[in-house]
Amino acid sequence: MKIERIDVFHVSMPVIYPFRTAFGDTHCVESLLVRMRSEGLEGWGESAPWSPPGYSGEYTGGAFWVVSEFLAPRLLGADIASGGQLQDALRPVKDNFFAKAALDLAWWDLQAQSRGEPLWRAIGGRGPVVDVGADIGVMETVPQLLAEIQKAGAAGFKRIKLKYRPGWELEMISKVREAFPHLLFHVDCNSAYSLSDLPMFRELDHFGLAMIEQPLAHDDLIDHAELRRQIRTPICLDESITTAARVEKAARIGACDWVNIKHGRVGGLTNALAIHDLCRSSGIKNWIGGMLESSVGQAFSIALAALDNVKYPSDIFPSSRFYSRDLGEPELTLHAPSQVSALDRPGIGFKPNPKRLKELTRRQASFD
């Protein structure tokens, strides 16, 4: 497909209430949307590194600049036949995974549309319906947290992820487990700890958690391998896995039991598929994460969650969970308790609402 035009949008999407994690509190999700046009079709991609460089070294303003100045010009006018070819074209620009992801995802939407297939089927997914879980951030008080868990349990969610950070840790999880002895939980540390916190992690072994997500530094593998040897609870890597090469190293030293795949963090769907396949061959299980994208970005997460090595309910949320009105359309809804479904349309089937996109866009650039 010859890339005829690329439009880039830096948007800011207000959330209903602050989302609190170990790396800060979020009031607006800043996201990068790309529209790619070819042969009468248009594909959309979305990548959400957020406004501060807290989750990773990237941030949305910087990603917009990198796409506009360095990446989009490399693709414009090129005839791109595969995701691998697209990634090769972007390879001279090092790292900048979230920036590359927005372009890669838009290409995959175009590719699936050109084949007349839903994306989940085009990448070999098992079916359009996938399991999802509940994700609860740091709350003002434990009673508020328990009330939110009660709602999630009553709604039928098959697992619940709890954000975990200094000051919101063992006492919190003890009260949660006491109140809900049979629910499936895991905690997400967002890189907040080090091996000096080993006694605390050993205490977590007593609470029957499904896993501990990214307990140590965002760029670490070696200390995670040591932590895994010292505790019983499975370890999941998130921020530490940015490339397939990182998976190879993690598998070699036994750094994790699980890898959370986020298409933005790893540079797009092309790389996410490679990581999924390598995890499967290495005996590491996957589940799919997200960055509170609109329904446009989450459509790619749904497609990934349909793959065969995804063994745990993924972080994919109905639009109403975080947004009074989603930027994307149609809005994402629960298919059934703890499930969502991909659309039965070519490509991802979602796109931004034009009026909403105009309202939320902070800056944009076009290339033709």
C-alpha positions as CSV (number, residue, x, y, z in Angstrom):
1,M,0.0,0.0,0.0
2,K,1.4,3.4,-1.0
3,I,1.1,5.9,1.9
4,E,-0.6,8.9,0.4
5,R,-1.3,11.1,3.4
6,I,-0.6,11.1,7.1
7,D,-2.5,13.4,9.7
8,V,-1.2,13.6,13.3
9,F,-3.3,14.8,16.2
10,H,-2.2,15.5,19.8
11,V,-5.3,15.3,21.9
12,S,-6.1,15.7,25.6
13,M,-9.0,13.6,27.0
14,P,-10.3,14.5,30.5
15,V,-11.1,11.6,32.7
16,I,-14.1,11.4,35.0
17,Y,-11.9,11.2,38.1
18,P,-8.1,11.2,38.8
19,F,-6.4,7.9,38.0
20,R,-3.8,7.4,40.7
21,T,-0.7,5.1,40.2
22,A,2.8,4.9,41.6
23,F,4.1,7.3,39.0
24,G,1.5,10.0,39.7
25,D,-2.1,11.2,39.4
26,T,-3.7,11.6,35.9
27,H,-6.6,14.1,35.3
28,C,-6.3,14.1,31.4
29,V,-5.0,11.3,29.2
30,E,-2.9,12.9,26.4
31,S,-2.8,10.8,23.3
32,L,-1.5,10.7,19.8
33,L,-3.8,9.8,16.9
34,V,-2.7,9.1,13.4
35,R,-4.8,8.9,10.3
36,M,-3.1,7.2,7.4
37,R,-4.6,7.2,3.9
38,S,-4.0,4.8,1.0
39,E,-6.0,3.8,-2.1
40,G,-9.2,5.4,-1.0
41,L,-9.0,3.9,2.6
42,E,-8.1,5.5,5.9
43,G,-6.6,3.8,8.9
44,W,-6.4,5.1,12.4
45,G,-3.8,4.4,15.1
46,E,-3.6,5.7,18.7
47,S,-0.7,5.8,21.1
48,A,-1.0,7.3,24.6
49,P,2.4,7.9,26.4
50,W,0.6,10.6,28.5
51,S,1.7,14.1,29.2
52,P,4.6,13.7,31.6
53,P,7.5,11.3,30.9
54,G,6.5,9.2,34.0
55,Y,5.5,5.8,32.7
56,S,8.4,5.9,30.2
57,G,10.8,8.4,28.8
58,E,8.3,9.5,26.2
59,Y,5.5,12.0,26.5
60,T,2.8,13.0,24.1
61,G,4.2,16.4,23.1
62,G,7.5,14.8,22.3
63,A,5.9,11.9,20.4
64,F,4.0,14.4,18.3
65,W,7.2,16.2,17.5
66,V,9.1,13.0,16.6
67,V,6.3,11.7,14.4
68,S,6.0,15.1,12.6
69,E,9.6,15.8,12.2
70,F,11.3,12.4,11.7
71,L,8.9,9.5,11.3
72,A,5.9,10.5,9.1
73,P,8.2,11.9,6.4
74,R,10.0,8.5,6.2
75,L,6.7,6.8,5.3
76,L,5.0,9.4,3.1
77,G,4.9,8.1,-0.5
78,A,6.4,4.8,0.5
79,D,4.8,1.5,-0.7
80,I,4.6,-0.5,2.6
81,A,3.8,-4.2,2.1
82,S,4.3,-5.4,5.7
83,G,4.6,-4.3,9.3
84,G,8.2,-5.4,9.2
85,Q,8.9,-3.2,6.3
86,L,7.3,-0.2,8.1
87,Q,9.4,-0.9,11.2
88,D,12.5,-1.1,9.0
89,A,11.7,2.3,7.5
90,L,11.5,3.8,11.1
91,R,14.5,2.0,12.5
92,P,17.0,4.8,11.9
93,V,15.1,6.7,14.7
94,K,16.1,4.9,17.9
95,D,13.6,4.0,20.6
96,N,10.6,6.4,20.6
97,F,8.3,3.4,20.7
98,F,5.0,5.2,21.4
99,A,5.7,7.6,18.5
100,K,6.3,4.6,16.2
101,A,3.3,2.7,17.5
102,A,0.8,5.3,16.3
103,L,2.0,4.9,12.7
104,D,2.3,1.1,12.9
105,L,-1.2,0.7,14.2
106,A,-2.7,3.0,11.6
107,W,-1.0,0.9,8.9
108,W,-2.4,-2.3,10.4
109,D,-5.9,-0.9,10.3
110,L,-5.4,0.0,6.6
111,Q,-4.0,-3.5,5.9
112,A,-6.9,-5.3,7.5
113,Q,-9.4,-3.0,5.7
114,S,-7.7,-3.7,2.3
115,R,-8.2,-7.4,3.0
116,G,-11.8,-7.0,4.0
117,E,-11.1,-8.6,7.4
118,P,-11.5,-7.6,11.0
119,L,-8.1,-7.0,12.6
120,W,-8.4,-9.8,15.1
121,R,-8.9,-12.3,12.3
122,A,-6.2,-10.8,10.2
123,I,-3.6,-11.4,13.0
124,G,-4.8,-14.9,13.8
125,G,-7.0,-14.3,16.8
126,R,-9.2,-17.0,18.3
127,G,-12.4,-15.0,18.1
128,P,-13.9,-11.6,18.6
129,V,-14.9,-12.0,22.3
130,V,-12.1,-11.6,24.9
131,D,-11.9,-11.7,28.7
132,V,-11.2,-8.4,30.5
133,G,-10.6,-7.5,34.2
134,A,-11.2,-4.6,36.5
135,D,-8.4,-2.1,37.3
136,I,-8.7,0.1,40.4
137,G,-6.3,2.9,41.1
138,V,-5.1,4.3,44.5
139,M,-8.1,5.6,46.4
140,E,-8.4,8.2,49.1
141,T,-9.3,5.6,51.7
142,V,-9.5,1.8,52.1
143,P,-13.3,1.9,52.6
144,Q,-13.6,3.6,49.2
145,L,-11.4,0.9,47.7
146,L,-13.5,-1.9,49.2
147,A,-16.6,-0.3,47.8
148,E,-15.1,-0.2,44.3
149,I,-14.0,-3.8,44.6
150,Q,-17.5,-4.8,45.8
151,K,-18.9,-3.2,42.6
152,A,-16.4,-5.0,40.4
153,G,-17.1,-8.3,42.0
154,A,-20.8,-7.9,41.7
155,A,-20.4,-7.0,38.1
156,G,-18.8,-10.4,37.5
157,F,-15.2,-9.4,36.7
158,K,-13.0,-12.4,36.7
159,R,-10.0,-10.6,38.2
160,I,-9.2,-7.3,39.8
161,K,-5.9,-5.3,39.4
162,L,-5.0,-3.0,42.3
163,K,-2.5,-0.2,41.9
164,Y,0.2,-0.4,44.6
165,R,2.6,2.2,45.8
166,P,4.5,3.3,48.9
167,G,1.9,4.2,51.5
168,W,-0.7,2.1,49.8
169,E,0.6,-1.4,50.2
170,L,0.5,-4.2,52.9
171,E,-2.1,-2.7,55.1
172,M,-4.3,-2.1,52.1
173,I,-3.9,-5.6,50.6
174,S,-4.5,-7.2,54.0
175,K,-7.8,-5.5,54.4
176,V,-8.8,-6.3,50.8
177,R,-8.0,-10.0,51.2
178,E,-9.9,-10.1,54.5
179,A,-13.0,-8.6,52.9
180,F,-12.7,-10.6,49.7
181,P,-11.1,-13.9,50.4
182,H,-12.1,-15.6,47.2
183,L,-11.6,-12.9,44.5
184,L,-8.6,-13.1,42.1
185,F,-6.3,-10.1,42.6
186,H,-2.9,-8.9,41.4
187,V,-1.0,-5.7,42.2
188,D,0.7,-3.3,39.9
189,C,3.7,-1.5,41.3
190,N,4.7,0.6,38.3
191,S,8.4,0.3,39.1
192,A,8.1,1.9,42.5
193,Y,10.4,-0.5,44.5
194,S,13.8,-2.1,44.6
195,L,15.4,-5.3,46.0
196,S,15.8,-3.5,49.4
197,D,12.0,-4.0,49.7
198,L,12.3,-7.8,49.6
199,P,10.8,-8.2,53.1
200,M,7.7,-6.5,51.9
201,F,7.4,-8.7,48.8
202,R,7.8,-11.8,50.9
203,E,4.8,-10.6,53.0
204,L,2.8,-10.4,49.8
205,D,3.3,-14.1,49.3
206,H,0.7,-14.6,52.1
207,F,-2.2,-13.0,50.1
208,G,-2.6,-15.4,47.2
209,L,-2.1,-12.9,44.4
210,A,-2.1,-14.0,40.8
211,M,1.1,-11.9,40.1
212,I,3.0,-8.8,41.0
213,E,3.3,-6.5,38.0
214,Q,6.5,-4.5,37.4
215,P,7.7,-4.4,41.0
216,L,11.2,-3.0,40.2
217,A,12.8,-0.5,38.0
218,H,11.4,0.2,34.6
219,D,14.6,-0.8,32.7
220,D,15.6,-3.7,34.9
221,L,15.7,-7.5,34.2
222,I,18.4,-8.8,36.5
223,D,16.9,-7.7,39.8
224,H,13.5,-9.0,38.8
225,A,15.2,-12.4,38.2
226,E,16.6,-12.3,41.7
227,L,13.3,-11.2,43.2
228,R,11.5,-14.1,41.4
229,R,13.9,-16.6,43.0
230,Q,13.2,-15.1,46.5
231,I,9.4,-15.1,46.5
232,R,6.5,-17.5,45.5
233,T,4.2,-15.0,43.8
234,P,4.6,-14.9,40.0
235,I,6.3,-11.9,38.5
236,C,4.9,-9.9,35.5
237,L,7.0,-7.5,33.5
238,D,5.5,-4.5,31.9
239,E,7.7,-1.4,31.5
240,S,10.8,-3.6,31.3
241,I,9.7,-5.2,28.0
242,T,10.0,-2.8,25.1
243,T,11.4,-5.2,22.4
244,A,11.5,-8.9,21.5
245,A,15.2,-8.9,22.4
246,R,14.3,-7.9,26.0
247,V,11.9,-10.9,26.1
248,E,14.8,-13.2,25.0
249,K,17.0,-11.8,27.8
250,A,14.2,-12.1,30.4
251,A,13.5,-15.7,29.4
252,R,17.2,-16.6,29.5
253,I,17.7,-15.4,33.1
254,G,14.2,-16.3,34.4
255,A,13.1,-12.7,35.1
256,C,9.3,-13.3,34.8
257,D,6.4,-15.6,34.5
258,W,4.2,-13.2,32.6
259,V,4.6,-10.3,30.2
260,N,2.0,-7.6,29.9
261,I,1.9,-6.5,26.2
262,K,1.0,-2.8,25.5
263,H,1.1,-2.0,21.8
264,G,2.2,1.6,22.5
265,R,5.1,0.6,24.8
266,V,6.6,-1.8,22.3
267,G,6.3,0.3,19.1
268,G,3.0,-1.0,17.6
269,L,1.2,-4.2,16.6
270,T,4.1,-5.5,14.5
271,N,6.4,-5.7,17.5
272,A,3.6,-6.8,19.9
273,L,2.9,-9.8,17.6
274,A,6.6,-10.7,17.7
275,I,6.8,-10.4,21.5
276,H,3.6,-12.6,21.8
277,D,5.1,-15.4,19.7
278,L,8.4,-15.3,21.4
279,C,6.8,-15.4,24.9
280,R,4.7,-18.4,23.8
281,S,7.9,-20.3,22.6
282,S,9.7,-19.3,25.8
283,G,6.9,-20.6,28.2
284,I,6.0,-17.0,29.3
285,K,2.3,-16.2,29.4
286,N,0.8,-13.0,28.2
287,W,-2.0,-10.6,28.9
288,I,-2.8,-7.3,27.3
289,G,-2.5,-3.9,29.0
290,G,-3.5,-0.4,28.0
291,M,-2.8,3.3,28.6
292,L,-6.5,4.5,29.0
293,E,-6.7,5.1,25.2
294,S,-10.0,5.9,23.5
295,S,-12.0,3.1,21.9
296,V,-9.7,3.6,18.8
297,G,-6.6,2.5,20.7
298,Q,-8.4,-0.1,22.7
299,A,-9.6,-1.8,19.5
300,F,-6.0,-2.9,18.9
301,S,-5.8,-4.3,22.5
302,I,-9.0,-6.3,21.8
303,A,-7.4,-7.8,18.7
304,L,-4.2,-8.7,20.6
305,A,-6.2,-10.2,23.5
306,A,-7.7,-12.7,21.0
307,L,-4.3,-14.4,20.5
308,D,-3.7,-17.8,21.8
309,N,-1.0,-17.1,24.4
310,V,-3.1,-14.5,26.2
311,K,-4.0,-16.4,29.4
312,Y,-5.3,-13.8,31.8
313,P,-8.1,-11.2,31.5
314,S,-6.8,-8.0,29.9
315,D,-6.9,-4.3,30.8
316,I,-9.6,-3.2,28.3
317,F,-12.3,-1.0,29.7
318,P,-15.8,0.2,28.6
319,S,-15.7,3.9,27.6
320,S,-17.8,4.9,30.5
321,R,-15.2,3.6,33.0
322,F,-13.0,6.7,32.5
323,Y,-14.7,9.0,30.1
324,S,-18.0,10.9,30.2
325,R,-17.8,10.7,26.4
326,D,-15.3,8.7,24.4
327,L,-13.3,10.4,21.7
328,G,-13.7,7.3,19.6
329,E,-16.9,5.9,18.1
330,P,-18.7,3.7,18.6
331,E,-18.1,3.7,22.4
332,L,-16.7,0.6,23.8
333,T,-19.2,-1.4,25.9
334,L,-19.0,-4.7,27.8
335,H,-20.2,-7.6,25.7
336,A,-21.1,-9.5,28.9
337,P,-19.8,-9.4,32.5
338,S,-16.0,-9.4,32.1
339,Q,-15.9,-9.5,28.3
340,V,-15.7,-7.2,25.4
341,S,-16.1,-7.9,21.7
342,A,-14.3,-6.7,18.6
343,L,-16.5,-5.2,15.9
344,D,-17.4,-7.4,12.9
345,R,-16.1,-4.8,10.4
346,P,-12.9,-4.6,8.3
347,G,-10.0,-3.2,10.2
348,I,-10.5,-2.1,13.8
349,G,-14.0,-0.7,13.1
350,F,-13.5,2.3,15.3
351,K,-12.6,5.9,14.5
352,P,-12.6,9.3,16.2
353,N,-15.8,11.3,16.3
354,P,-14.9,14.3,14.1
355,K,-16.5,16.9,16.3
356,R,-15.0,15.4,19.5
357,L,-11.6,15.2,17.8
358,K,-11.7,18.9,16.9
359,E,-12.7,19.8,20.5
360,L,-9.9,17.8,22.1
361,T,-7.0,18.4,19.7
362,R,-4.2,20.6,21.1
363,R,-2.1,20.5,17.9
364,Q,-2.0,18.8,14.6
365,A,0.1,18.3,11.5
366,S,-0.6,16.9,8.0
367,F,1.7,15.4,5.3
368,D,0.7,14.7,1.7
